Amino acid sequence: MSAPKPKAWIDAIHAYVPGKSKAASGQTLIKLSANENPLGTSPRAMEAMAALDGPRHLYPDPDSRALRDAIGKANGIDPARIVCGTGSGELLGMAAQGYAGPGDEILYVRYGFSLYDIIARKCGATPVEVPDRDYGTDIDGLLAAVTPNTRVVFLANPNNPTGTLSSAAELARLHAALPADVLLVLDHAYVEYLSEEEQDGGLQLSMAADNVLVTRTFSKIYGLAGERVGWATGHPDIIATLNKIRGPFNLTSDAQAMAEASVQDADFVQETRAHNRKWRAWLTEEITALGNHGVRPVPSYANFLLVLFEGGKNAEGAQEALAEAGYAVRHLPGQGLPHALRITIGSEEDNRAVVAALRAYLNG
């Protein structure tokens, strides 16, 4: 008797691997492997959680109306053009599921977010990885890879795991050259770390175009990774499509309340952005100073650095040295980056300890 067989495209998926939090010995490490907020969670969100006293036997608001109103007010968007999801991951998956399937192609840049390949395969589409340009997005490469079968293009900006940024002019050029029936999905998980001058214009593009979807998350700058909250905006027809296939009651009452409070906590966002900018610059300078060992950081616009090991010492050895010092960072051989570590910007103490451990490893 034969057993049930998964679809071939599902069987081809390599499951998502999250950032580690423990050493091989089982020792719990300080996590600098998942780009979480070193300052914790928005104080207003914590206050909202403490004040929650509603019944738990009732389902949450299925449409996240209060949260969508708060997001809309903060960003100048009609709440009807907003859909919320279980983290931005659910929303990215729905974009692929809604617009692509067997026989279709989904494009993304090499060294892009590892979830894109999984998302494409889950809906039976063919993932197409486009070569990078010095670890960043190659706009001309993406356009050259478009075929009549292309249905979705994923672009993380800033990019994860490299931290690179495509400018507003580059983004506008990409969109203008894409066929009208191709959905451009702008993954803005790290966009809140950008200054006003660095913004890519994606939100405005999603308001003006009918084939652009922008996704955001509360997991990074708001410090709500444990609550799994994301949102997306775009043309009303796109939002209607996503609402057809999103999970019912996909956000808990607690998550909705905490995210709503976070949207209104501008002070915490500003504090986090300032901390990140200061210590990202410091960490970049310190690692650049180790360049004589064949180590260099990729210029980053996010809350992490991708550090390349191109000399005698390798990334795997550096990861082990950092684990011995008590820190978990992200090694990415599965994404074609066996020579790199992604290191989250941590607290002052953690940043200094990471540099000290790296220096000791390279000098050893």
C-alpha positions as CSV (number, residue, x, y, z in Angstrom):
1,M,0.0,0.0,0.0
2,S,1.5,3.4,-1.0
3,A,1.5,6.3,1.4
4,P,0.3,9.9,0.5
5,K,2.8,11.8,-1.6
6,P,3.4,15.5,-1.4
7,K,3.3,17.6,-4.5
8,A,6.6,17.6,-6.3
9,W,7.0,21.4,-5.8
10,I,6.4,21.0,-2.0
11,D,8.8,18.1,-1.7
12,A,11.5,20.3,-3.3
13,I,11.3,22.9,-0.5
14,H,14.1,23.2,2.0
15,A,12.4,24.4,5.2
16,Y,13.2,27.9,6.6
17,V,16.1,27.9,9.1
18,P,15.8,30.5,11.8
19,G,18.8,32.2,13.5
20,K,20.3,30.1,16.2
21,S,20.1,30.9,19.9
22,K,22.2,28.1,21.3
23,A,25.7,26.8,20.9
24,A,26.5,23.2,19.8
25,S,26.9,22.4,23.4
26,G,23.4,23.5,24.2
27,Q,24.6,26.7,25.9
28,T,22.1,29.6,25.6
29,L,23.7,32.5,23.6
30,I,22.9,36.1,23.3
31,K,21.1,36.3,20.0
32,L,22.5,38.5,17.3
33,S,21.3,36.1,14.7
34,A,17.7,37.2,14.0
35,N,17.8,41.0,13.7
36,E,15.7,41.6,16.8
37,N,15.6,44.9,18.6
38,P,18.3,45.2,21.2
39,L,16.3,47.9,23.1
40,G,13.4,45.5,23.5
41,T,9.7,46.3,22.9
42,S,8.0,49.6,22.6
43,P,7.0,50.8,26.1
44,R,3.6,51.7,24.9
45,A,3.1,48.2,23.6
46,M,4.1,46.8,27.0
47,E,1.7,49.1,28.7
48,A,-1.1,48.0,26.3
49,M,-0.3,44.3,27.1
50,A,-0.4,45.0,30.8
51,A,-3.8,46.7,30.4
52,L,-5.4,43.8,28.5
53,D,-8.2,42.4,30.5
54,G,-10.8,41.4,27.8
55,P,-12.3,37.9,27.5
56,R,-10.1,35.2,26.0
57,H,-13.0,32.9,25.0
58,L,-13.9,35.3,22.1
59,Y,-12.3,35.5,18.8
60,P,-10.2,38.6,17.9
61,D,-11.4,41.2,15.5
62,P,-11.0,39.3,12.1
63,D,-10.2,42.5,10.3
64,S,-7.8,44.2,12.7
65,R,-9.8,47.4,12.3
66,A,-8.3,49.5,15.1
67,L,-4.8,48.5,14.1
68,R,-5.5,49.3,10.4
69,D,-6.9,52.7,11.5
70,A,-3.7,53.4,13.5
71,I,-1.4,52.3,10.7
72,G,-3.4,54.4,8.2
73,K,-3.3,57.5,10.3
74,A,0.5,57.2,10.9
75,N,1.3,56.7,7.3
76,G,-1.4,58.7,5.5
77,I,-3.1,55.6,4.0
78,D,-6.7,54.8,3.7
79,P,-7.2,51.8,6.1
80,A,-9.3,50.1,3.4
81,R,-6.0,49.8,1.5
82,I,-4.3,47.9,4.4
83,V,-4.3,44.2,5.2
84,C,-2.7,42.7,8.3
85,G,-0.9,39.4,8.5
86,T,0.9,37.0,10.8
87,G,4.2,38.8,10.3
88,S,5.0,40.1,6.9
89,G,5.9,36.4,6.0
90,E,2.2,35.5,5.7
91,L,1.6,38.6,3.5
92,L,4.5,37.7,1.2
93,G,3.2,34.2,0.9
94,M,-0.3,35.5,0.0
95,A,1.1,37.7,-2.7
96,A,2.7,34.7,-4.4
97,Q,-0.3,32.5,-3.9
98,G,-2.7,35.2,-5.2
99,Y,-0.8,35.9,-8.4
100,A,1.4,32.9,-9.3
101,G,1.1,29.1,-9.6
102,P,2.4,26.2,-11.7
103,G,4.0,27.4,-14.9
104,D,4.6,30.9,-13.6
105,E,7.9,32.4,-12.4
106,I,8.7,34.4,-9.3
107,L,11.9,36.6,-9.5
108,Y,14.2,37.7,-6.6
109,V,17.8,38.7,-6.3
110,R,20.6,36.4,-5.3
111,Y,21.4,36.9,-1.6
112,G,17.8,38.0,-1.0
113,F,15.5,36.8,1.8
114,S,15.6,33.0,1.9
115,L,11.8,32.9,2.3
116,Y,11.2,33.9,-1.3
117,D,12.3,30.6,-2.7
118,I,10.1,28.7,-0.2
119,I,7.1,31.0,-1.0
120,A,7.5,30.5,-4.7
121,R,7.6,26.7,-4.4
122,K,4.7,26.6,-2.0
123,C,2.4,27.8,-4.7
124,G,3.9,25.7,-7.4
125,A,5.7,28.5,-9.2
126,T,9.3,28.4,-10.4
127,P,11.7,30.5,-8.3
128,V,14.2,32.5,-10.5
129,E,17.2,33.8,-8.7
130,V,18.8,36.7,-10.4
131,P,22.6,37.4,-10.0
132,D,23.5,40.2,-7.6
133,R,25.7,43.2,-8.2
134,D,28.3,43.4,-5.4
135,Y,25.9,41.8,-2.9
136,G,23.2,44.3,-3.9
137,T,20.2,44.3,-6.2
138,D,21.0,44.5,-9.9
139,I,18.0,46.3,-11.4
140,D,19.1,45.6,-15.0
141,G,19.6,42.0,-14.1
142,L,16.1,41.7,-12.7
143,L,14.6,43.3,-15.9
144,A,16.6,41.0,-18.1
145,A,15.3,38.0,-16.3
146,V,11.6,38.9,-16.9
147,T,9.8,36.5,-19.3
148,P,6.2,36.1,-20.4
149,N,5.9,33.7,-17.5
150,T,7.0,36.2,-14.8
151,R,4.2,37.0,-12.4
152,V,5.8,38.3,-9.2
153,V,9.1,40.1,-8.4
154,F,10.2,40.2,-4.8
155,L,12.6,43.0,-3.7
156,A,13.6,43.5,-0.1
157,N,14.7,47.1,0.4
158,P,16.9,47.4,2.4
159,N,17.9,43.9,1.5
160,N,18.2,41.0,3.9
161,P,20.8,39.5,4.5
162,T,23.1,42.0,2.8
163,G,21.8,45.3,4.1
164,T,22.1,47.0,0.7
165,L,19.7,49.6,-0.6
166,S,18.2,50.4,-4.0
167,S,17.5,54.1,-4.5
168,A,14.2,55.7,-5.2
169,A,15.3,56.3,-8.8
170,E,16.4,52.7,-9.3
171,L,13.1,51.5,-7.9
172,A,11.1,53.8,-10.1
173,R,13.1,52.6,-13.1
174,L,12.4,49.0,-12.2
175,H,8.7,49.5,-11.9
176,A,8.4,51.6,-15.1
177,A,10.0,48.8,-17.1
178,L,8.1,45.9,-15.6
179,P,5.1,44.6,-17.6
180,A,1.8,45.8,-16.1
181,D,0.7,42.3,-15.3
182,V,3.7,41.6,-13.1
183,L,3.2,42.3,-9.3
184,L,6.2,44.1,-7.7
185,V,6.4,43.2,-4.0
186,L,8.5,45.6,-2.0
187,D,9.5,43.9,1.3
188,H,10.1,46.9,3.7
189,A,10.9,44.9,6.8
190,Y,13.8,47.3,7.6
191,V,12.6,50.5,6.0
192,E,12.0,52.3,9.3
193,Y,15.8,52.3,9.9
194,L,16.2,54.6,6.9
195,S,16.5,58.4,7.1
196,E,14.0,60.5,5.2
197,E,16.6,61.1,2.5
198,E,17.2,57.4,2.1
199,Q,13.6,56.4,1.6
200,D,12.9,54.5,-1.7
201,G,9.5,56.0,-2.5
202,G,7.9,52.5,-2.4
203,L,5.0,53.6,-0.3
204,Q,4.1,56.4,-2.7
205,L,4.5,54.0,-5.6
206,S,2.0,51.5,-4.0
207,M,-0.5,54.4,-3.8
208,A,-0.1,55.4,-7.4
209,A,0.3,52.1,-9.2
210,D,-2.0,49.1,-9.5
211,N,0.7,46.4,-9.5
212,V,2.8,47.3,-6.4
213,L,2.4,45.8,-3.0
214,V,4.4,47.0,0.0
215,T,4.8,44.8,3.1
216,R,5.9,46.0,6.6
217,T,6.5,44.2,9.9
218,F,6.4,45.0,13.6
219,S,9.1,42.5,14.3
220,K,12.1,44.8,13.9
221,I,12.1,48.4,14.9
222,Y,9.0,48.0,17.1
223,G,10.4,45.0,18.9
224,L,7.3,42.8,18.5
225,A,8.9,39.7,16.9
226,G,7.2,37.5,19.4
227,E,3.7,38.7,18.5
228,R,4.0,38.1,14.7
229,V,2.3,41.2,13.2
230,G,2.8,42.6,9.7
231,W,0.8,44.7,7.3
232,A,0.7,45.4,3.6
233,T,-0.7,48.1,1.3
234,G,-1.4,48.5,-2.4
235,H,-4.1,48.9,-4.9
236,P,-7.6,48.0,-3.5
237,D,-7.8,45.1,-5.9
238,I,-4.6,43.6,-4.6
239,I,-5.7,44.1,-1.0
240,A,-9.1,42.4,-1.8
241,T,-7.2,39.4,-3.2
242,L,-5.1,39.0,-0.1
243,N,-8.1,39.3,2.1
244,K,-9.7,36.4,0.3
245,I,-6.8,34.0,1.2
246,R,-5.4,35.3,4.5
247,G,-6.0,33.2,7.6
248,P,-9.2,33.9,9.5
249,F,-8.7,35.7,12.8
250,N,-5.0,35.7,11.8
251,L,-3.9,38.2,14.6
252,T,-4.6,37.7,18.2
253,S,-6.3,40.3,20.3
254,D,-3.1,40.9,22.2
255,A,-1.0,41.3,19.1
256,Q,-3.5,43.8,17.6
257,A,-3.5,45.9,20.8
258,M,0.3,45.9,21.2
259,A,0.9,46.7,17.5
260,E,-1.7,49.5,17.7
261,A,0.1,51.0,20.7
262,S,3.5,50.6,18.9
263,V,2.4,52.6,15.9
264,Q,1.8,55.6,18.3
265,D,5.2,55.2,20.0
266,A,7.2,57.6,17.9
267,D,9.7,58.2,20.7
268,F,10.7,54.5,20.8
269,V,11.1,54.3,17.0
270,Q,13.3,57.4,17.1
271,E,15.4,56.0,19.9
272,T,15.8,52.7,18.2
273,R,16.7,54.3,14.9
274,A,19.3,56.6,16.6
275,H,20.9,53.6,18.5
276,N,21.1,51.6,15.3
277,R,22.6,54.3,13.3
278,K,25.3,55.1,15.9
279,W,26.3,51.5,16.6
280,R,26.1,50.3,13.0
281,A,28.5,53.1,12.0
282,W,30.8,52.1,14.9
283,L,30.7,48.4,14.1
284,T,31.3,49.1,10.5
285,E,34.4,51.2,11.3
286,E,35.8,48.6,13.7
287,I,35.4,45.7,11.3
288,T,36.7,47.7,8.4
289,A,39.8,48.3,10.6
290,L,40.3,44.5,10.6
291,G,40.6,44.6,6.8
292,N,44.2,43.5,6.8
293,H,42.9,40.1,7.9
294,G,40.7,39.8,4.8
295,V,37.5,40.9,6.5
296,R,35.1,43.5,5.3
297,P,31.6,44.6,6.0
298,V,29.0,45.2,3.2
299,P,27.7,48.8,3.6
300,S,24.4,48.3,5.4
301,Y,21.2,50.4,5.7
302,A,19.5,47.9,8.0
303,N,19.9,46.8,11.7
304,F,22.7,44.3,10.9
305,L,26.0,43.9,9.1
306,L,27.0,41.2,6.6
307,V,30.7,40.6,7.3
308,L,32.7,38.9,4.6
309,F,35.7,36.7,5.3
310,E,37.9,36.7,2.3
311,G,41.3,36.0,3.8
312,G,43.0,33.2,5.8
313,K,40.4,33.0,8.6
314,N,36.9,31.8,7.7
315,A,33.3,32.6,8.7
316,E,32.7,29.3,10.3
317,G,35.6,29.7,12.6
318,A,34.5,33.2,13.5
319,Q,31.0,31.9,14.3
320,E,32.5,29.3,16.6
321,A,34.7,32.0,18.3
322,L,31.7,34.2,18.8
323,A,29.7,31.3,20.3
324,E,32.5,30.7,22.7
325,A,32.3,34.4,23.7
326,G,28.5,33.9,24.3
327,Y,27.0,35.2,21.0
328,A,24.9,33.7,18.3
329,V,25.3,35.2,14.8
330,R,24.0,34.0,11.4
331,H,26.1,31.9,9.2
332,L,24.6,31.6,5.7
333,P,26.1,28.8,3.6
334,G,22.6,27.7,2.5
335,Q,22.2,31.1,0.8
336,G,25.5,30.9,-1.0
337,L,27.3,32.9,1.6
338,P,29.6,30.3,3.3
339,H,32.2,33.1,3.6
340,A,29.9,35.5,5.5
341,L,28.3,36.2,8.9
342,R,25.3,38.4,9.4
343,I,25.6,40.2,12.8
344,T,22.7,42.0,14.3
345,I,23.4,45.4,15.8
346,G,23.2,44.8,19.5
347,S,23.6,46.8,22.7
348,E,26.8,48.8,23.3
349,E,28.1,46.0,25.5
350,D,27.3,43.3,23.0
351,N,28.7,45.3,20.0
352,R,32.0,45.8,21.9
353,A,32.2,42.2,22.9
354,V,31.6,41.0,19.4
355,V,34.4,43.1,18.0
356,A,36.8,42.0,20.8
357,A,36.0,38.3,20.1
358,L,36.4,38.8,16.3
359,R,39.7,40.6,16.8
360,A,41.0,37.8,19.1
361,Y,40.0,35.2,16.5
362,L,41.6,36.9,13.6
363,N,44.8,37.6,15.6
364,G,45.0,34.0,16.9
